[in-house]
Amino acid sequence: MIKEYFSNSTKAAISSSQAAARAAASSSAAAAQAAAQRPASQRNAQANQAAANNTGEQEYVDANGNGLIKGSVDHIYHVPGSTYYNRTKNVVQWFKTVSDAVKAGYRAPLR
């Protein structure tokens, strides 16, 4: 009787681990399929974001992935939390990284 109990519980453990492995494989396949079905522009945006993350540079983005760095009329960029960030109202362009702002010809504020 004891031998049968351990034998059945071992079989149940193996069966449940196999089921978990199948579920994980199914889940990753579904994620890959969903990624392939996204529009090319969305895949490119995600690739660009991943490339920015590889540089180690901090990205300033909201929950929707929009940049939060403000580019002002005077070609000065303001990062969230900086002195003039909340006062900057005439935003010409938004950026995700400081290097993006610099590449576009914007400079850091003097203070």
C-alpha positions as CSV (number, residue, x, y, z in Angstrom):
1,M,0.0,0.0,0.0
2,I,2.8,2.5,0.9
3,K,4.7,1.6,-2.3
4,E,1.6,2.3,-4.4
5,Y,1.1,5.7,-2.7
6,F,4.6,6.8,-3.5
7,S,4.4,5.4,-6.9
8,N,1.2,7.3,-7.6
9,S,2.4,10.6,-6.1
10,T,5.6,10.4,-8.1
11,K,3.6,9.8,-11.3
12,A,1.4,12.8,-10.4
13,A,4.4,15.0,-9.8
14,I,6.0,14.0,-13.2
15,S,2.7,14.5,-14.9
16,S,2.2,18.0,-13.5
17,S,5.7,19.1,-14.3
18,Q,5.2,17.9,-17.9
19,A,2.0,19.8,-18.1
20,A,3.7,23.0,-16.8
21,A,6.5,22.6,-19.4
22,R,3.9,22.2,-22.2
23,A,2.0,25.3,-20.9
24,A,5.2,27.4,-20.8
25,A,6.1,26.3,-24.4
26,S,2.6,27.2,-25.6
27,S,2.8,30.6,-23.9
28,S,6.1,31.5,-25.5
29,A,4.9,30.4,-28.9
30,A,1.8,32.6,-28.5
31,A,4.0,35.5,-27.5
32,A,6.2,35.0,-30.6
33,Q,3.2,34.8,-32.9
34,A,1.7,38.0,-31.4
35,A,5.1,39.8,-31.9
36,A,5.2,38.7,-35.5
37,Q,1.7,40.1,-36.1
38,R,2.4,43.6,-34.8
39,P,2.8,46.4,-37.4
40,A,6.3,47.0,-38.6
41,S,6.4,50.5,-37.2
42,Q,5.6,49.2,-33.7
43,R,8.3,46.5,-34.0
44,N,10.8,49.2,-35.1
45,A,9.9,51.4,-32.2
46,Q,10.5,48.5,-29.8
47,A,13.8,47.7,-31.5
48,N,14.9,51.4,-31.2
49,Q,13.9,51.4,-27.5
50,A,15.9,48.2,-27.0
51,A,18.9,49.8,-28.7
52,A,18.7,52.8,-26.4
53,N,18.5,50.5,-23.4
54,N,21.7,48.7,-24.6
55,T,23.7,52.0,-24.3
56,G,22.8,52.2,-20.7
57,E,21.3,55.6,-21.1
58,Q,18.2,56.4,-19.1
59,E,15.0,56.7,-21.1
60,Y,12.3,59.1,-20.0
61,V,9.0,57.6,-21.2
62,D,5.4,57.5,-20.0
63,A,3.3,54.4,-19.7
64,N,2.5,54.6,-23.5
65,G,6.1,54.8,-24.5
66,N,6.0,58.5,-25.4
67,G,9.1,60.6,-24.6
68,L,9.0,63.0,-21.6
69,I,12.0,65.2,-22.4
70,K,10.8,68.6,-23.5
71,G,12.5,70.4,-26.4
72,S,11.8,74.1,-26.1
73,V,11.6,76.8,-28.8
74,D,15.1,78.0,-27.7
75,H,16.6,74.6,-28.5
76,I,17.1,73.7,-24.9
77,Y,16.0,70.3,-23.6
78,H,14.5,69.8,-20.1
79,V,14.3,66.4,-18.4
80,P,11.6,65.6,-15.9
81,G,12.4,66.9,-12.4
82,S,14.8,69.6,-13.7
83,T,14.4,73.3,-12.6
84,Y,12.5,74.5,-15.6
85,Y,10.7,71.4,-16.7
86,N,7.3,72.3,-15.3
87,R,7.6,75.9,-16.6
88,T,8.4,74.9,-20.2
89,K,5.2,75.4,-22.0
90,N,6.2,76.0,-25.7
91,V,7.3,72.4,-26.4
92,V,8.5,72.0,-30.0
93,Q,9.6,68.4,-29.7
94,W,9.6,65.5,-27.3
95,F,12.5,63.1,-26.7
96,K,13.0,59.8,-24.9
97,T,16.8,60.1,-24.2
98,V,19.2,63.0,-23.7
99,S,21.3,61.8,-26.6
100,D,18.2,62.0,-28.9
101,A,17.8,65.7,-27.9
102,V,21.5,66.4,-28.5
103,K,21.4,64.8,-31.9
104,A,18.4,67.0,-32.8
105,G,20.4,70.1,-31.9
106,Y,19.2,70.8,-28.4
107,R,21.4,71.7,-25.5
108,A,21.1,71.2,-21.7
109,P,19.9,74.2,-19.6
110,L,22.7,76.3,-18.1
111,R,21.2,76.0,-14.6
